[in-house]
Amino acid sequence: MSDRTNPDVIKEGKKEVALRLAQEREDFQHVMKSPQGRRVMWRILEQSKMLATDLFAGDERTNVNIGRRDMGVWLYTEIMEHAPEQFIKILQECMKEMKK
């Protein structure tokens, strides 16, 4: 029986994956709990131009814009998966800053 079909190896692999995912979730939640972490996340989302309407420039910049947007979509998805309540805080904090 190869390692890939060994039930003990499979069980151990699943355990390692679960631990890694839990660690990623905890790390992400830790960052999102602080105002500083939320500001950094917002700046990254802004730079990704995730919601930009001029994404397709018709030249080589289009590929860069698509890659940038893809990272923004990934980050937004991570926020909504691991700390959706913190995204609301991000929006509230940004609105507060805009009113200053």
N, C-alpha and C positions, 0 to 999 in steps of 0.2 A: 504494500500500500504506500503510495507516495505521500509526501507531507501535505500536499494540497487536498488530499481526500481523507486524511487522518482526522477523525472527529475532535481529538484533543487539540490539534494544531488549529483547526477551524474555530473552535471555542476560544482559544487564546487570542487568535487574530481578531475576533469580534470584540473581545474584552478590550484589547488595545485600541481599536477604533473608537469604541464607546468612551474610553478614558480621554483620548485625544479630542473628541468632539466636545466632551464636557469641559475640558480645559479651555478650548477655544471660546466656548460660550461664556465661561467665567471671566476670561480675559476681556472679552468684548464688553460684558456688563460692567466690569470694573472701570474701563475707560469711559463708558457712557454715563457713569454715576457722577463724574466730576464736571463742573462747568467748563474747565479747561479742555477736557476730552471732547465734550460736545461741541465746543467752538472749533476744535481741530477737525472733527468730523464734518461740520458744516462747511468749513473752508474747502475741504477736499470735495464735497458734493458740489459746491459752487464751481470749483475749477474743472470738474468733470463735464460741466455744461450739459448735464443729464437732460434738462428740460429745454435746451436751446432749440430754436426753430431753424437756425442757419447751419445745421450740422453738415449738410452736404454742400461743400463749396465748389464741387465740380473739378477739383484738381487733387494734387497729392495731399493736401491738407485734410481731405475727406477721410482718408485712412487714419490719420492721427486723431481726428475728431471722433471717429467711430470707436477707436480704442479707448480714448479718454472717457467717452460716454459709457462704454461697457464696464469700466472700472467703477463709475458712479452708480450704475445700476446694481452691480455686485455689492457695493457698500450699502446702498439703500436696502437691498434685500437682506443683508446681514443685520442691519439695524432693526428692520421690521420683524425679523425672525427671533433675535435675541433680546431686544430691548425696545419694543414698540412704544412703550410709554415714555421713553426718553426722547423719541423723535418729536413727540408733542412738546416736550420741554425745549428742544432745540428751536422749534418754530416760535414758541412763546418768547424765548430769550432773544431771538433775532428780531422779532417784532418790537420788543422793548428797546433794543439797540437802535433800530431805525427811527424810533420816535424821539430819540435824544437829539 
